[in-house]
């Protein structure tokens, strides 16, 4: 039985590092990074994802080793491909290289979900507002990573509020930039977190890159800071936030607290940062995985903003 399903689309990344180093034809897509981040925690997730007719066979075979591909839906258009251009300050520009990109940005829809996945316990979604709304009838634990392209101005706050209140999403997990696009650049990270909670998110996680993650559960409105894994040598940032969410949803699915689950996410992100492209689960040492998890757990802090 498939316990966890990732929903989205496959991309091929052509990565350009700040020093001009390039890595061409790298398997990517947020849902793939996320599900490889989940797979290091002894899961074999399924993917409900869109791919082009010309997805290279070697990438197809690689996926099959670590995830169930029953839900891989092949379109009659060329495989989505994009430049991922990084600057020294950590910012990234994504430039699409194929004509028909809209289906991949929209990602898989409920009609693409195979019957084998209907009883899954948890779903990871990389979707825009309309995309995640389409999945509102899905009865399972749902983690929503908003598509950054949809969060382009403050006028989308009503859309954000509607999704968080009415779509059945359990956790919303944007990065700092994505949250600022909707709620404004002047808000502090804590204020961004509170805004999502007050707009109806049952739980909110704000991913902040090197600064770790802030998180809050609406039931108690207690804030926690989850650090990154110390001492990680960063090779490539692509997909680390997705991998974080993949690790985190495994923890939530298993009944762990939001903070414990985010610690699992931080570990998944650390392994993603250390290589170009997606994590290769069979290359991850279980001893090192568990050691890193304990390091992150030891660094989690509850934050009292009332005295600040």
Secondary structure, 3 states (H helix, E strand, C coil): CCCEEEEEECEEEEEECCCCCEEEEEEECHHHHHHHHHHCCCCCCEEEEEECCCCCHHHHHHHHHHCEEEEEEECCCCCCEEEEEECCCCCEEEEECCCCCHHHHHCCCHHHCCHHHCCCCEEEEEECHHHHHCCCCCCCEEEEEECHHHCCCHHHHHHHHHHHHHCCCCEECCEHHHHHHHHCCCCCHHHHHHHHHHCCCCEEEEECHHHCEEEEECCCCCEEEECCCCCCCCCCCCCHHHHHHHHHHHHHHCCCCHHHHHHHHHHHHHHHHCCCCCCCHHHCCHHHHHHHHHHHHHHCEEECHHHC
